[in-house]
């Protein structure tokens, strides 16, 4: 089962012990802004890169043929 991007951000926040308050500080937004963005789940690639950088992660975007894993 693949996690959507919001689920992945939540997972890494938990694994890394980073609260939405701390993530917001790293991103220069409020904790509510982080929470709303994650709930909405509609991220621009540039925003995803900022989240990845704030969490010390690499952002990898991949296209695949439909029906492949």
C-alpha positions as YAML, in Angstrom:
chain: A
units: angstrom
residues:
- id: 1
  name: UNK
  ca: [0.00, 0.00, 0.00]
- id: 2
  name: UNK
  ca: [1.35, 3.40, -0.96]
- id: 3
  name: UNK
  ca: [0.93, 6.40, 1.30]
- id: 4
  name: UNK
  ca: [-0.24, 9.68, -0.18]
- id: 5
  name: UNK
  ca: [2.01, 12.72, 0.26]
- id: 6
  name: UNK
  ca: [0.15, 14.01, 3.33]
- id: 7
  name: UNK
  ca: [0.45, 10.63, 5.01]
- id: 8
  name: UNK
  ca: [4.17, 10.56, 4.20]
- id: 9
  name: UNK
  ca: [4.72, 14.01, 5.72]
- id: 10
  name: UNK
  ca: [2.85, 12.96, 8.88]
- id: 11
  name: UNK
  ca: [4.86, 9.74, 9.06]
- id: 12
  name: UNK
  ca: [8.20, 11.52, 8.78]
- id: 13
  name: UNK
  ca: [7.17, 14.17, 11.31]
- id: 14
  name: UNK
  ca: [6.39, 11.35, 13.75]
- id: 15
  name: UNK
  ca: [9.57, 9.39, 12.97]
- id: 16
  name: UNK
  ca: [11.76, 12.46, 13.28]
- id: 17
  name: UNK
  ca: [9.96, 13.87, 16.32]
- id: 18
  name: UNK
  ca: [9.06, 17.10, 14.50]
- id: 19
  name: UNK
  ca: [5.82, 18.74, 15.61]
- id: 20
  name: UNK
  ca: [3.72, 20.89, 13.30]
- id: 21
  name: UNK
  ca: [4.84, 23.84, 15.43]
- id: 22
  name: UNK
  ca: [8.50, 23.03, 14.76]
- id: 23
  name: UNK
  ca: [7.85, 22.29, 11.08]
- id: 24
  name: UNK
  ca: [6.01, 25.60, 10.78]
- id: 25
  name: UNK
  ca: [9.00, 27.43, 12.29]
- id: 26
  name: UNK
  ca: [11.31, 25.74, 9.80]
- id: 27
  name: UNK
  ca: [8.99, 26.68, 6.93]
- id: 28
  name: UNK
  ca: [8.16, 30.18, 8.15]
- id: 29
  name: UNK
  ca: [4.44, 29.43, 8.50]
- id: 30
  name: UNK
  ca: [2.06, 28.86, 11.40]
- id: 31
  name: UNK
  ca: [1.35, 25.40, 12.79]
- id: 32
  name: UNK
  ca: [-2.22, 25.90, 11.54]
- id: 33
  name: UNK
  ca: [-0.85, 26.56, 8.05]
- id: 34
  name: UNK
  ca: [1.08, 23.29, 8.18]
- id: 35
  name: UNK
  ca: [-1.98, 21.40, 9.43]
- id: 36
  name: UNK
  ca: [-4.24, 22.89, 6.76]
- id: 37
  name: UNK
  ca: [-1.76, 22.15, 3.97]
- id: 38
  name: UNK
  ca: [-1.42, 18.55, 5.10]
- id: 39
  name: UNK
  ca: [-5.20, 18.12, 5.40]
- id: 40
  name: UNK
  ca: [-5.74, 19.63, 1.95]
- id: 41
  name: UNK
  ca: [-2.90, 17.60, 0.43]
- id: 42
  name: UNK
  ca: [-2.71, 19.72, -2.70]
- id: 43
  name: UNK
  ca: [0.98, 20.70, -2.80]
- id: 44
  name: UNK
  ca: [3.00, 22.43, -5.49]
- id: 45
  name: UNK
  ca: [6.28, 20.71, -6.23]
- id: 46
  name: UNK
  ca: [8.14, 23.76, -4.90]
- id: 47
  name: UNK
  ca: [6.23, 23.45, -1.60]
- id: 48
  name: UNK
  ca: [7.02, 19.75, -1.38]
- id: 49
  name: UNK
  ca: [10.69, 20.59, -1.79]
- id: 50
  name: UNK
  ca: [10.45, 23.05, 1.11]
- id: 51
  name: UNK
  ca: [8.79, 20.41, 3.31]
- id: 52
  name: UNK
  ca: [11.44, 17.86, 2.34]
- id: 53
  name: UNK
  ca: [14.25, 20.31, 3.09]
- id: 54
  name: UNK
  ca: [12.68, 21.26, 6.43]
- id: 55
  name: UNK
  ca: [12.55, 17.58, 7.40]
- id: 56
  name: UNK
  ca: [16.01, 16.73, 6.02]
- id: 57
  name: UNK
  ca: [14.56, 14.49, 3.31]
- id: 58
  name: UNK
  ca: [15.14, 14.03, -0.40]
- id: 59
  name: UNK
  ca: [12.18, 14.69, -2.69]
- id: 60
  name: UNK
  ca: [11.94, 12.14, -5.48]
- id: 61
  name: UNK
  ca: [9.28, 12.51, -8.16]
- id: 62
  name: UNK
  ca: [8.72, 9.60, -10.47]
- id: 63
  name: UNK
  ca: [6.48, 8.87, -13.43]
- id: 64
  name: UNK
  ca: [5.48, 5.28, -14.13]
- id: 65
  name: UNK
  ca: [3.33, 3.49, -16.60]
- id: 66
  name: UNK
  ca: [-0.13, 2.84, -15.25]
- id: 67
  name: UNK
  ca: [-0.55, -0.54, -13.64]
- id: 68
  name: UNK
  ca: [3.08, -0.83, -12.50]
- id: 69
  name: UNK
  ca: [4.28, -0.67, -8.91]
...
